[in-house]
Structures are given as structure tokens and as C-alpha cells.
Amino acid sequence: QVLLVESGGGLVQPGGSLRLSCAAPDFTLDFYAMAWFRRAPGKEREGVSCLSGSDGSTYYAGSVKGRFTISRDKVENTFYLEMNNLKPEDTAVYYCATDLPEREGKTSCLGDFSSGNWGQGTQVTVSS
């Protein structure tokens, strides 16, 4: 059973925008680290962004910094990835994930999240 429910993917032209959502219907996101990963065919999984569950700090991969923004809505118990100025190389299946803050990375919130909860994935395709 999938504990995180993703939505918002789709087909967009280069330069366009999408907003991905990750909802947790069965548990509260309070005190959890939240993250977005992506996986493109033939490539390794890449950590895109995260929001710390301990101090609220954020991390962005260099390839998306300045274009993507991670945020959380406490009332809706949902977190988001706003993606602007999308590029063809952003094409991938995007996964949201949560994990306990004690399993965050050493220097940022981006641990591997292997022991956490994951969404089902949503396809983002950037193409003309």
C-alpha cells in the first residue's frame, strides 16, 4: 500500500512549469524529512530536493537550483515541488519520499531515504 500519493506530472514544453504534489493521507508529515527524487531511463536515481524535518533547511541539486522550489502546506498535509523553466533533461519519473530526520544526510537533509515512505511516481516529460 502506497503511503504517499503523488500527482501533477505531465507533458510540458521546454521553458514551461509544473507543480508536483505529494500527499500523506494516513500520517502526518510533521517532523519528517521530505524529499523529491527522479529517475530517468538509463540513469541512476538522483536526489532533486529535500526539506529537513529537524531545522527546516533545504537542499537542491545543482542541476535544478534556482528553477525548482520545495515547500510544504501543513494544513493540507502535503508537500510540493514547483518546477519552473523546465528543460528536456528534467524528463524523468519523479518520486516523493519521507523519512525520519535522524536518517538525514550528514551535511544536508538528503539521505538515501531507503527506510522511509515513497510515492508511486509521476512522469514528467519535457519536449517540444
ZITA-V459445 format. One record per residue. N is the residue number from 0. RES is the residue in three letters. SS is DSSP state (A for helix, B for strand, O for the rest). BURIAL is b if it has 9 or more other ideal C-beta (glycine too) atoms within 8 Angstrom, else e. Layout:
n->[N & N]
res->[RES & RES]
ss->[SS & SS]
burial->[BURIAL & BURIAL]
This chain:
n->[0 & 1 & 2 & 3 & 4 & 5 & 6 & 7 & 8 & 9 & 10 & 11 & 12 & 13 & 14 & 15 & 16 & 17 & 18 & 19 & 20 & 21 & 22 & 23 & 24 & 25 & 26 & 27 & 28 & 29 & 30 & 31 & 32 & 33 & 34 & 35 & 36 & 37 & 38 & 39 & 40 & 41 & 42 & 43 & 44 & 45 & 46 & 47 & 48 & 49 & 50 & 51 & 52 & 53 & 54 & 55 & 56 & 57 & 58 & 59 & 60 & 61 & 62 & 63 & 64 & 65 & 66 & 67 & 68 & 69 & 70 & 71 & 72 & 73 & 74 & 75 & 76 & 77 & 78 & 79 & 80 & 81 & 82 & 83 & 84 & 85 & 86 & 87 & 88 & 89 & 90 & 91 & 92 & 93 & 94 & 95 & 96 & 97 & 98 & 99 & 100 & 101 & 102 & 103 & 104 & 105 & 106 & 107 & 108 & 109 & 110 & 111 & 112 & 113 & 114 & 115 & 116 & 117 & 118 & 119 & 120 & 121 & 122 & 123 & 124 & 125 & 126 & 127]
res->[GLN & VAL & LEU & LEU & VAL & GLU & SER & GLY & GLY & GLY & LEU & VAL & GLN & PRO & GLY & GLY & SER & LEU & ARG & LEU & SER & CYS & ALA & ALA & PRO & ASP & PHE & THR & LEU & ASP & PHE & TYR & ALA & MET & ALA & TRP & PHE & ARG & ARG & ALA & PRO & GLY & LYS & GLU & ARG & GLU & GLY & VAL & SER & CYS & LEU & SER & GLY & SER & ASP & GLY & SER & THR & TYR & TYR & ALA & GLY & SER & VAL & LYS & GLY & ARG & PHE & THR & ILE & SER & ARG & ASP & LYS & VAL & GLU & ASN & THR & PHE & TYR & LEU & GLU & MET & ASN & ASN & LEU & LYS & PRO & GLU & ASP & THR & ALA & VAL & TYR & TYR & CYS & ALA & THR & ASP & LEU & PRO & GLU & ARG & GLU & GLY & LYS & THR & SER & CYS & LEU & GLY & ASP & PHE & SER & SER & GLY & ASN & TRP & GLY & GLN & GLY & THR & GLN & VAL & THR & VAL & SER & SER]
ss->[O & O & O & B & B & B & B & O & O & B & B & B & O & O & O & O & O & B & B & B & B & B & B & O & O & O & O & O & O & O & O & B & B & B & B & B & B & B & B & O & O & O & O & O & O & B & B & B & B & B & B & O & O & O & O & O & O & B & B & B & O & O & O & O & O & O & O & B & B & B & B & B & B & O & O & O & O & B & B & B & B & B & B & O & O & O & O & A & A & A & O & B & B & B & B & B & B & B & B & B & A & A & A & O & O & O & O & O & O & O & O & O & O & O & O & O & B & B & B & O & O & B & B & B & B & B & O & O]
burial->[e & e & e & b & b & b & e & b & b & e & e & b & e & b & e & e & b & b & b & b & b & b & b & b & e & e & e & e & b & e & e & b & b & b & b & b & b & b & b & b & e & e & e & e & e & b & b & b & b & b & b & b & b & b & e & e & e & b & b & b & b & e & e & b & e & e & e & b & e & b & e & b & b & e & e & e & b & b & b & b & b & b & b & e & e & b & e & e & e & b & b & b & b & b & b & b & b & b & b & b & b & e & b & b & e & e & e & b & b & b & b & e & b & e & e & b & b & b & b & b & b & b & b & b & e & b & e & e]
